[in-house]
Amino acid sequence: MARPTSRRDVLGAALAVAATAGTLSVAARPAAAVSGTAAVPAASARRPQPLVDNRFWSSYTDWRCGDRAGTKAVAGLRPGVVIARPAGTADYTDPHTGTTASWEYATWTSPVHRSRVPATEAIASWNADTPAGTWLQVELSGHYSDGTATPWFVMGRWAAGDQDIRRTSVDDQGDGRASIWTDTFSVDDAASGLRLDSYRLRLTLYRRPGTSLTPTVWRLGAMTSDIPDRFGVPASEPGLARELIVPRYSQNTHVGQYPEYDNGGEAWCSPTSSQMIIEYWGRRPTADDLAWVDPAFADPQVCHAARFTFDHQYEGCGNWPFNAAYAATYRDMSAVVTRLTSLTDLETLIAAGIPAITSQSFLKEELTGAGYGTAGHLMTVIGFTADGDVIANDPASPSNEAVRRVYRRAEWEKIWLRTKRYNASGKVVSGTGGVCYLYWPAHATAAQRAALAAVGVH
């Protein structure tokens, strides 16, 4: 479990401890990855997502659009955007080391995207390779529903490693109408009716001067949403019985390890969940990658995930886009942050062999069998029982063997999708609103692509 964080209270989202519909056939499973039986949710049980909009740029055509200053599109099995010729040089003083260095840079700015959902929130995410000596910055700017414009907001400064810069969110950004809360653009007063109608994303790629190095970005986009205040949601009808066989890791076995990364395993639910899904897809760090970890520690890859998702401004491993970006550093992996609208959406994904990482908060008595309460926690949904209950790998468990849990469907759906709840003191605080991370192979099967499209991710 993660420590409580004020930004998630402001956002109405708690954090860590679509477009098309149609009948889906169950995907071919990953090797040794599925047990149980599958019943695909009926098309009539699914519904479009009027509260959520996703737009991601990832194709060669996408990268050739927009405005380019020193960047170029590259074709291939995984198209991307890279530095062609630097547009200039800039100094950057790392606020976490005090080091100032000069960097060559180039930019790519997306076309304007008009959201299907006039939004109160927006979360960007990206998939990239940043070799040593490179890093990137993602910014968002848009127009409000009254026709006024936002400034450019920094959504993250990121590198896969930590030898050049410290990956970081940027605090104290706002224009009196909206603010950036770590990784999320949020309208300050949703009740006013003000919404974000459209936006652009700007990607700035940096490299050490005089080199031919370049980051490569394969995917960039954002999820925008307008989730109404709600203390509960109507329960969805069960439509699937299937369990994916996903590695099980406990964050609690790492308590006290590497406390410089948010107090050790106590707050590592997000990277622990990320590592479970990365390994489900057959990827993992190499022995060289893990050489820095104390050999006395079990599951060193969990320590590795914590280090390389750590946000030095937030001082935690729970930055949502940083977790997705970490997952995408592995061979041919794609990852996004989005919101889903019901367990029916999760059934669609599970039917195609795609597990999901979800964010929720609850009192101990609100989730039968958990044995704890939390102001924010990430866990991995890996399937559904014949009765429709949720099968989750819950990292807030005393051991790896205890990670697999079964939670009651109606309870689980409520704590995940609500935006308001009462805490132990009776105070109204925030809930998650359906946030989740989705990780999948860049070269997905047709069934996996259809399932992702059904929940609005392309």
N, C-alpha and C positions, 0 to 999 in steps of 0.2 A: 504494500500500500504506500501511497505517496503522502507526504505531508500536505495539509490543507494549503491552498494558495488563493490569495485574494483575486487574482486575475480570473480564475474560473468562476468565482462568485459573480463578478461583474459580467462575465460573458454568458452566464447561464449554461455553463458547460463544466463538468467536473473531470479532473484528470488525475492520474496515477500517482498509487501504491506501489420513372425514368423514362426513361424516354420511350423505350419500346417494350412491349409485352407480348407474350405468346407462350405456347406450351414448350417447355424445354425437355430435351432428352437428357438422361444422366450421362455425364462425360465419362470417357475412359479414365479409370483411376490412375494416379501415379503408382509406380511399382510399390507393392506392399503397403498401400496407403489407405485402404477402405475396408471397413467391416460393416455388417448389418445389411439391411435392405433399404431400397430407395423408392419413394413414391413422389413423383414430381408434382409440385403444387399446381393446381388447376389455374388456367389463365384467368378465370373469373375471380379467383382469390387474390390476384395481384392487381395493383392499381398504379397509375402514373404517380409521379412525385411532384405535386404542385408546389411543395414547400422548398424544394432543393433544385439547384441547377449546377451542372458541372461543365466546364470547358477546358479541355487539355489540348495543347499543341504538341504533336509528336511525329507527324509525317514529313516527308521531304517537301511536299507542297506547302505544309504549314510553315516550315522554316524558311521557305522562299518568299513568304508573305510578310507583312509588317514592315517596320523600318529597321534598316541595318546600318550600323556605323562601325566598320571594321570587322564585321563577322560574315560568315558564309555558311550556307547549308551544305551538308555532306550527305551523300546518298549511301545506300548499302542495305544490309539486312536490318540495321537499326539506324535510321536516319537521325541526324543531329545537327547542332549548330556549334561552330568553333570560331576561334580568332583566325581571321585571314591576314589582316594588316592592322596593327593597333591604331585606334582613333586618337590616342593621346597617352599621357603619363600623369599619374596622380599619386600624391602621398597619402598614406593611410597610417594613422596612429592607433595601434591596437589598444583599446581601453583596458584590457585585462593583463597586458604585459608592459604597457608604456612604450613599446618599440614603434618607431616610425620608420617606414620603408617606402620606397618608390615602386610603383607597379605600372606596367603597360596595361591598357584596357581597351575593350571593344564592347559594343552593345547590340542587343536585339530587342526590339519593342514590338509587342503583339499588335495585331489589328484590334480595334475596339470590339469588345464583346458585349452585346446587349442581353442581359440575363433574362431568361424566361420567368424568373422570380425576382421582383423588386425586393432587395435584400436588406436585412439588418446586420448580417455577418458575412464575412468572406475569409476563407483560409486558402492560401496558396500552397502548392507542393511541387516538387521537382525531382527528376532523376538525372544524375550526372556523374561523370568521372572527373575528378580533380587531382591530377598527378602532383607530386611534391613540387612546390614552386608556383602553384596556381590556386585560385579560389574564385568564388562567385558571390554576387549579390542579387537578390530578387526584390523588386519594388512593385507597388500597385498604386494606380491613380484612376479615378473614375468621376462620374457625374451623378449627382443626387437627383431625386425625383422632382425637385423644384428648379432644375436646370443649372444649378451652381456646380462648381468643380471641386474636387479634393486636391490637395497637394500630392506629391509623390511620397508614399509611405514605404519605409524599409520593412520588408516582411522576413528578412533573414540574411545574415552574412555567413556563408557556409563553405567548409572544406571537409573532405572525407577524413583527412588526417588532422593533426593538431600541431604540426611542426612549423607552419608558416603564419597562420593566424589562429586565434581561438574562435571557434564557431560561436555565433552569438545572435540573439535577438536584440532589438533596440528599444529601450524604454522611452517614456515621455514624448510620445508622438501623438499629436491630435490637432484638430483644426477648430475646436469648439463645437463640432457637430458629430464627430466620430473620433475614436481613439484606437490605437493598436495595443492590444493586450497580449504581449509576448508574440504569439503567432497568428493572432486573429484580429482582423478589422471588425469593429463593432460600432454601430450607430449608438450614440450616447443616450438618446431618449427614443426608444422604439415607439412609445405611445404617442409621440408627436406626429406619426405618420411618415416621417422622413425615411426614405429608402435609397439604397445604392442601385441605380438603374443600369449602369454600364460601367465597364472598367477596361483598362489595359494593364498588362504586365511588362515590366522592363527588366531585362536580364543584362547584367554587366559582368563580363568575364575578365579576370585579372591574371597576369603572369609576370614573372621576374623579367626586368628589362634586358634586352639583348639576347633573349632565348627564343626558341621556336616552340616552346611549351604552349599548351592550350587546354583549358577545360573542354569537355564535350558534354553538352546537355541533350538528352534524348527526349525528355518529356518536361513540360512546364504548363501549369494551369492553376485553376482555382475552383473551389466549391463555394457558391453563394447560397444563402438560405434565409428564410423568414419563418422560423418555428414559433408558433404562438405560445404564450405563457400557459402552462398546463400542469396540473398536479397528477394527472393520470391519463391513460390512453385506453381506448376500447381494445379488448383482448382479440388477437387474431386467431383464426381457426387453424389447428394443426394440419399440415399437409405433407409432411415428410418424415420418414424414419431412416436415418443414415448416420453413421459415425465415421469421421476421418481419423486415421491413426497419425496423430501429431506428437512429436517429442514432448516430454514433460519436464519442465524445469521449475524449481521453486526459487523465488527471490529470497526467501527467509534463510536458506542455507548459506547466503552470502552476507548476512548481517555483520557489520564491522569491517568488511573487506573494502579497501580503497574508499575510505570515508570522504576523500576529496571530491568524489563523484556523488554528491548529495547523500552523504551519511551512509554509504555502503548499501547493501542489499535491501535494507529497510524500505527504501523508496524506489526500488528498481522494477516495479511491475511493468512499466512500458518497455524498456529494453529486454526484459526477460520474455515478455510476450512476443516481441519482435523476433527474438532469436528462435523461439519455438517454430514460428511460421517460416522463417528463412530455412531452417533445417528440414521442415516438412517438404519443401521444394527441392531438397537435395543439395543445398549450398551450405557452406560453413567456412569459418576462417581457417587458414593454413597453420601448420605448426610454427612457421616463422611469424605469422601474425600474432600468435599467442605467446611468443617468447618472453614478452614483458611481464606476463602474469606469474605470480608466485606459484611454483609447481606444487605446493602443498594444497592449493585450492582446487576443489572439485568443480567441474563444469566451467573451465576458464573462459569459454566463449560468452558466458553471461557477463563476466567482468569486462570483456572486450566490447560487448554491445553497450554497456553502461558508459564506458569511456568515450566511445565514438558516436553516442547520441547526446552527450552532455552539452547543455547550453550554458555558457559561462556567465551570461547576464541573468538568466532565470535561475541559475545555480541548481539545476536539476536535469534529469534525463527524460522529462516528460514533455518536451517540445514536440508537438505532433508532426509537423513537417520534417523535423530532424530525424525522427524515427523512420519515416517513409524514405527519406533520402539515404539513410544508412542501409535499409533493406535493398535499395536499388544499386548499392555499390557492389553487390554480388553479381556474378555472371548472369547476364541476360535476365535480370529481374526488373519488373515494373512495380510501382507502388504509388498510391494516392491516399490523401485524407479526404473523406467525404462524410455525408450523413445519409442514413437510411431511414425509412419510415415505418417499418414493422418487422416482426420476425418472419413474415412471409418473404421479405427481401433476402433475409439471411438464409431461408430455406432454398431460395433460388440459387444462391451462391454455393451452398453446401451440396446441392444436387449436382453441380458441375465440378465438385472437388475443390472448391475455394473456401478455406476457413477465413475468419475475420477477427480482428482485434477491436474490442468495443470498450467504451468508457462509460462508467456508471458510478453513482454514489448512493448510499443507503444507510439506514440504521440497522443494527444487528437483527432486530425482529422483523425487518422487511424482506429479508432474503433467507428463507428457511435452509438450514444446513451450512451456511457460510461460516457462522461462528464468530463473526466480527462485524463491525460497522465501519464505514469509511466516508471521508469527505471527497474522495476521488480515487478511482481504481481502474486499471486496465486488465482485462482477461481475454482469453481466446475462445471463441465459439467454434467448436469442432463437429457439432452434430445435434441430432434430435432423437429422443426416444420414441417408441411406438405411441406413447401418449402425448407426444408433442412437447415434452419438457426439454429444456436446454442442456446439452452436454458441453461443459466448458473445461478448458485447462486453466485453472485458477492459480496464478503464481503465488498468491497469498496463502500458501499451504506450508505445513511444517517440513515436508520432504518432497522429493520428486515423485515418490510413489503415491502421495496423497493429492497430487495436483488435479487429477481427473475428478470432476464434480458433476452432479446432476441437480439442476435448479428448476423450481416450478415455473412453468411457462408464463403465467399471468404476472407473477411477482417479478420475474426477470425483465419482461417486456416493459413493465411500469417503471422500474428503476433506471432503465436505459433510455427510454424515450421522453420521459417527463423533463420539463425545464424548471419546475419549482418543486420544492419539498420542504418538510419541516425537519430541523436538526434536533439533537437531543435536548436542547434548551427551549424548543418550541418556536424558534426563530425561522422565518421563511428564508431559505437559501436556494442556490441554484442546483439544477440537474443537468444531465448531459445533452439532451435533445437529439440523441441518436448518432453521435459521432462514432466513426470507426476508421480503422486503417485497413486497406485492402492491398495485399501483395500477391503477385501472380507472375508466371513466366512471360517474358517479352514476346515470345513466340508461342502464344496460347493456342489451345485447340479451338475448333469452331464452337463447340458447346460452351467452353469457358468464355469466349468472346461474346456469345449470345447472352450468357448469364450476366456478365458485366454490363452489357448494353441495357439489359432489362432493369438494372438499378441505376442507370444513367451515366455509366463510366465507359468511355470509348478511348 
